């Protein structure tokens, strides 16, 4: 009787452990997909910023005092955490 109880406890703990660890794999997969989606979004966002920056710079070649381009560059560099460049363009806009 004692032996049967011992095996029942071991079997119960094993089943609980398997159920727990089986669920963990699914959560990690979901987290992995979210991280991948975030990385794709950030890459696309950075690409959009770079395209806009190039367009603003082309405008400034034709008109170095164009306020919209200067402020736009300041905003884009600020959003990209390139604060030194942002300040440079904001200052030029003054």
N, C-alpha and C positions, 0 to 999 in steps of 0.2 A: 504494500500500500504506500509506504513511504517513497519507494523508488518511483512509482507511477506519478505521485505528486511532484517529485523532483523533475521528472521528464516533462510533465505538463507545464511547469513554471518555465523551464528552459525553452520549450516550444513556443509558449506565449510570448516570452521576451524576444525570441528570434523573429516571430511574425510581426510584432510591433516595430522592431528595428528595420525589417525589410520594408514595411509600409512607409515608415518615416523617410528612409533613404531613397526610396523610389520617388517620393514626392519632391525631394530636394533636387533631383536631376531635372525635373520639369521646370522648377523655378529658375535654375541656373540657365536653362535653355532660353527661357523667356527674357531673363536679364541680358543674356548675350545678344538676343535679337534686338532689344532696346538699345544697347550700346552701339551695335552696328548701325541701326537706324539713325541714332544721334550723330555718329561719325559721318554718315552719308549726308545728313542735313548740314552739318558744319562745313563739309567740303563744298557742297553746292553753294552755301551762303558765302564762303570765302571767295569762290569763283565769281559770284555776282558782284561782290565788293570790288574785286580786282578789275572787272569789266567797267564798272562805273568809274573807278579811279582813272583808268586809261581814258575814258571819255571826257572826264573833267580836265585832265591834263591836256588833251587835244584842244579843248575850248580855251584853256589858258595860253596855249601857244599862239592862238589867233588874237586873244584879248587877255593880257596878263592881269587886268584889274577886274575881271568878271566876278562880281560878288557871289552870284549863284554857284559858280564853280569853286570858288575859294571856300565858301561855307560848306558846300557839299563835300569837298575833300576833307575839311576839318571834321565834319560829322562822321564820314566813313572811317577815317583813321581813328577817331575816338571809339567808334563801335568795334574796331579791330584791336583795341587796347594799345594803339600806337600813339600814346598821348603826346609825345614830343612833336611828332609830325602834325597832330591835330592842332596844337598850340601855334605851330608855325603858320598854318593856313588861316587859322582864326585871326592871328595878329596881322597877317597880310590883308585880311578883309577890313580891318579897322581903318 
